[in-house]
């Protein structure tokens, strides 16, 4: 009686050709491995990935991940080499991917993001009006304001129409940058990486200062007051009391400037249209000085609190 052989494990197998002595590997053509190869070809900019994509599309013509990643490959090489044939293929595959979206499990991919990628292809093909139309139709939350504004100004030669989109994009990006700076600051402080905390906070203050009109107070003064307070804390923790004092003094100056003429209008931001109908709200405090006080209290540093009390008394 023959013993039953165990089943073969699916996947890569080493095969030795009897005449050459060379080792070969059979390709794993399962869906997951196929998608991984397509992604790797895109990241590594391996043009052989285009042939790989066509093979994958024959085997898995209705698999969202295959169709989507094949479209991405064609888009990358088509845009990079300005090759219309590849771009048209990318557009065709993107349309197919949109029909297969119900299969998608990646939260970063949606009909809106797909439309944005298709608009990139249209822009590369020179169809600017169609690209703008597609972006406007899928501009939920203003995610494509920057691209719409750029395209209207640079390609469609309609700068006045572009301005509201650019203003909106600048406001949204500024809010995002502030959150990113504060997020990084918290990460570095939690790690006791005080040099990195100082670096990101200084960078943030420079960026926000550059978005202010020279003599006009704005909500950015209050935000900078908070960032400078956090910077003072990082400097104290790093053992540089003199630098901490200078930063906290700068924070007080920024807070006083805001409190002298509080302005929460979005239009107070440099480059943003004066008639921008939006206001800026935060939970830092009702005034610039209060925002410093709250930041000091949250740091739970007796040394920082003592320094702030001293500077506040001499204001």
MODA-V991904 format. One record per run of one state. SS is the DSSP state (a for helix, b for strand, c for the rest). FROM is the first residue (numbers start at 1). LEN is the number of residues. If there is no record, write none. Layout:
ss: [SS	SS]
from: [FROM	FROM]
len: [LEN	LEN]
This chain:
ss: [c	b	c	b	c	a	c	a	c	a	c	a	c	a	c	a	c	a	c	a	c	a	c	a	c	a	c	b	c	a	c	a	c	b	a	b	c	b	c	a	c	a	c]
from: [1	14	17	23	26	31	44	49	60	64	82	84	100	101	104	111	125	128	138	140	143	145	155	159	191	194	211	212	213	219	238	241	261	265	266	269	270	279	280	288	300	302	314]
len: [13	3	6	3	5	13	5	11	4	18	2	16	1	3	7	14	3	10	2	3	2	10	4	32	3	17	1	1	6	19	3	20	4	1	3	1	9	1	8	12	2	12	2]
